[in-house]
């Protein structure tokens, strides 16, 4: 074989416009991925071995091909990724934010907040369950690479049992899945039907609620009006309070509850704010966890209750309405509830009332924070 033919054969193996072996390797790797056979680069290397040059060794074996995984092994890749990317606490794949300790161990947002809340209740330093290093909100950071990797892993739709990337599962469940649970459009007049989406048109054609008499519908609508009227009463009460002459709130800075411990043999956690001035009076807010039960860290259900204390001396009773809302930079969800109390020198403390947070997850968010930041509104009732 002549050197010209050898160069011509190599030139055919290399892609036009490519530079040396780099272009051949990239194209060959792509072909190997698609076709599943040996790459062009291996073909070229083998042919170069056949053309015995002055520096080539005729006894040298051709380049080894890349090892291919057996067919059964490739199917286990997702399972291996699950075990690598799962939360070290709940051993489940994170659904939202992923945090990591200083040594790289992963925790989902719910477990991370729960660990911080437990450490506050037990008066201990929060540590990573794997390596026992210290964890705080300032020491731990989010792992965006893991969040994106988890979002691309497949998962089963609980309705149709088909697999979708986790990033698109929510949209599929809400808009596309034909087996998702839906309700009849006549539910507002009392139809209790729930079923898969593909059965909805057939049900609505046969639904008997549109043909009910007015008397039957009045009883159904009366129950629905009761729930709406409670919400309407609350909002009307707030608007009425905003018409009062004397209204005070905690200003630019929200009320900060700071954690303290009682002097009992078994100490209990409580929160207390610094003194603040509203309506020319000095006030203090206190809060406690699960009504000061002995071991709130052993309970999955957690609540916060608070009381408002008047620290100033007054000449006559002050009748007030007050409510707590979340601070301007907090993400905790609080439903507004209006409370009333007549403050005097003898009755300067309200009873403990529940902080209207939605669930224990929101309570853990507050407990995990260094301070609890809320905004207080006080409305003085004029006699």
N, C-alpha and C positions, 0 to 999 in steps of 0.2 A: 504494500500500500504506500503510495507516495505521500510526501508531506503535504502537498497541495490538497489531495483528497482528504487527508486527516483534518486539515484546517477547514475544509469545506464542510465536513461532517459535523465538526464542532460548531461551526457558524450556523448550521441549520438547527442544532439543539438550542442555541442561545436565542432568546427573543430579540427581534430587531429593536434597536434603540436602547437595549439594556447594557449595563457596564459590567462585563466579566461575570464571575460566578455569583454575584449578589442577585442579579436579575434572574438567572437560571434557578437559584435556590428559592426565590419568592414564588415564581411561576410553578416550579416543581412541587413545592409544598401545597399550593392551592389545588393542583391536579390530584395530588395524593389524597387530599381531603375529600374532593368531589368523587373521583373515580374509585379510590380505595386501593390503587396499585402503586408501583414504585414511581418515584418522581423523576422528572427529566434530569435532575442533577445526578441521580444515581445512574441513569442511562449513560450520561456523558462520561461520568467517572469510569464506568465499566468499559466503554468503548476506548477511552484513553488508555486503559490497561491493556486492551488488545493490541493497540498500535504501539509496539515496543519501541520506545524512545531510548535515547542514550542514558537517561537517568532513571528509567522505570525498571522495576523488578518484576520479571515474569512470574515469579512464585508468590507475589504479594496478593492476598485475596481481595476481591472487590469490596468497596465500602459496605459496611453493615447497614441493612435496612432498619428503619425505625420500628421498635417493638410495638405491635398493636395489641390493645387490651382484648381479652376474650369477650365474646358478646355478652355474657352474663355480668361481667365486671362493670361495663359502662353503665348499666342500669342502676348500679348502686351509688353512683356519684352524687345524686341528689340526697340520698340518705346520709352519706358522709358529710355533705355540706350542712345538712340539718344539725348534725351533732357538733359541727364546728361553730356554726353561727347562732346556736340557740342561747337563750339566757341562762346564766349559771345558777340562777335561783329557782325559777319555775320550770326550767328545761324545755321551754316552748319558744318557737320563733317569735321575735318581737313584731308587734303590729304597727308600731309607730317609731318613736325615738329610741335610739340605742346608745347607752352610756358605757364607758369603759373606765376601769381603775387605772392607776399608774403603771400596772404591769400588763394591761391589755385585756383583762377578763371582761366579758360583755354582760350587761344587765339591761333588761327592758325598762322602759320609763316607769311602769307601775311598781316593779320590784325595787328599783332604785329609790323611789320616793318612800316606799314602805320601809326599807332598811333605815333611811334617815329618820322617819317618824318613830320607829321602834327604839332607835338609839336615844331620841329625845325623851321618850317615856321612861326608859330604863336608866337614864342619866349615864350613858356609856358612849364611848366613841364608836361611830359606825365603821365597820370594817368589811372588806371584800370577803364573801363566803369562800373563795378559793384560796387566796394567798394571805388573807388577814391583814392586808395593808389598809391604811386609813383612807376612807372615802368621805368626801364632802362635795358640795355643789361647785366649789372652786377648784378642787383637785381633780375631779372627774370631768371628762369632756365627751361630747357626742362623737360617734364613729360614723361619719357620713358614708364611707365606702361600704360598710356592712349594711347600713340602711338601704342603700341602692341595690346591693347584691340580694338581700332578702326580698326586696320588692319584685325582683325578676324571677324568683323561684316559683315553680308551679304549685298550685294548691287546688283542692277539689271544691267546686261549688256545692254547698250543702243541699241545694234544691235539685239540680239536674245531674250532679256528680261528675260533671265534665271538668277538665283541668284548665286553669287559666293562670297567667302571671298574677302574683299578689297585687301588683300595682293597678291592674284592671279589673280585679274581682268585684270591688265595691260597685263600680259602674255597671258591670254585668248583672249583679244581683238586683240593682234598683231599676234598670231600664231594659235589659236585653233578655234575661232568663225567662223562658216560657213556663218554667215550673215554680217561679217565685210565688210566695204567698201574697195574695192580694185580697181586697175587700170589695164588696158590692158597692156600686155608686149610690145605692139607696140606703147606705148605712146611716145617713143623717136622719132618716125617718124610721130607724129601728131595725134594719135588716142585719142579722148577726152573721151572715155567711162569710166564711173565709176559705180560700182554696187556691189551687194553682192558677196562674194567669191564663193559660190556654183554655181553661174551663169557664172563664169569666163571661164571655159573650153569650154562651149557652145559658148560664144561670140568669143573667140580666133579662133575657127574653122570657124566662119562666118565673121571674121573681114576682111574688104576690103582693109585696108592700106598696107598689104604686096604685093598686086597686083597693087598698084599705079605705075605710070610711073616715071622715073627719074626726069622729069621736074616738076611734081607735088611735089615730095619729096624735091627737091632743095629749093622751096619756104618755106616749113615747117622748114627745117634744118637751113635756113638762119636766121630766127627769134630766134632759139635756140642759134645759134652761137653768136648773139649780146650780150646776157646776159653772156655767158661764156667769151667773149672777154673782157668785163669790169673787171671781176675778174682777168683775166690773165694780163691785163694792170697794175692793182694795184700791183700785186706781182712782175712783172717785174720792176716796178718803185722802189719798195723797194730794190730789189736786185741791181739795178743801184746805188741807194743812198749809199748802203753799200760799194761801190767801191770808194767813195770819200775819199780824203786825210784827211779832218778835219771832224771828227764825234764826237759828244759829247752827253752824256746822264747824267741823274741825279745820277749816281753812285750806291752805295749799298743801299742808302736810297732813296725811292721814294719821289716825290713832295707831300707835305701835304697842302691841302687846308683847311684853318681854317675859321669858320663862323664868320661874322661880321654883323653890322647893319649900315645903312646909317643914316645921321643926319637929314633926312627929317621929316616933321611933322608926316607922316605915314611912319614909318621905313620899309626898305626893306632888305631882307637877301641877302648877297653876300659872296663870298669866296675869300680869298687871301692867297697866299703862302708866306712864308718867302723868303728873297732874297737867291738865290743860284748861283753858278758859273758853267758855261759850256762854253767851248771854250775860256777860259780866259776872259769872259764877265759876267757881273752881270745881272740876269734876275728875273722877277716876273711873276707869273701866277695869273689871276683873273677869277672868274666864277660867273655866276648869274643864277637864276631859272626862267624859263618861260620868258626870256628876260625882267626881272624886272617888270612883271605885278603887279597890285595893290594887289590882293589877290590870290596868287597861291595856297593857301590851299583849296580854293573853287573849284579848277579845278581837274578833274580826270586825265587829260593828263598832264604830267610833263616832262620838258626837262631841260637840263643844257647846257649852252654855255660858252665858255672860250676865253680869249685873252692872248697873250704872249707880255710882255713889256720888252724892253731893258732899263736897268737902267744905264749902263755905257755910257760914252762919247766916241765917235769913231771919227777917223780922216777921214774915208771914209765909204761909204755905205757897209753894209754886207748883201749879198743876201743869204738867208737860206731857207731850207725846214725843216719842223718839223712835228711831229705827237705824239699823246698821246696814251699810252697803259695802261692796268691795272697794278697795282703793283704786286709784286711777291707773296703776301699772301692774295690777294683779290679774291673774286669769281664773281665779276661783269663782264658782257660780253660786250666788246667794239670791234667794227669793226674798223680796222685801216683806217684812211683817211689822205692823205698827203696834207699839206698846204704849200704855198710859200709866202714869204714876203721879201722885201728889207728894212733892218733896217738902219736908219740914225739918226742924232740928231733931225731932224724935224719929221721924220716918225718912231718913236720908239715904236709905239703900233700897233698891228694888229687889224683888225675888230673882233668882237665877232663871233665865228664860233661854230656850234653845236658840242657838245661832242657826238661822234658816239656810243651811247648806244642803245640797241635794242628796249626797250620799257619803259613805265612808272614804271613797277615793278623794273627794274634795277635802275632807277632814285631814287626811294624810298629807295633802299638799300644804295645808296650813301648818301642821306639826313639823314637817320637814324643813320649813323655812326658818331662818335665824330669828326673825320677828314676824308677828302677824300684823299686817297692815290693813286697817279697815277705815271707813269714813262714817262718822256719826252725825246725824241730823237731830236737832232738838227744836220742838215747836212749843212755845209757851202759850197756854190757853188763857185768854183775857176774860176776867169775870165781869 
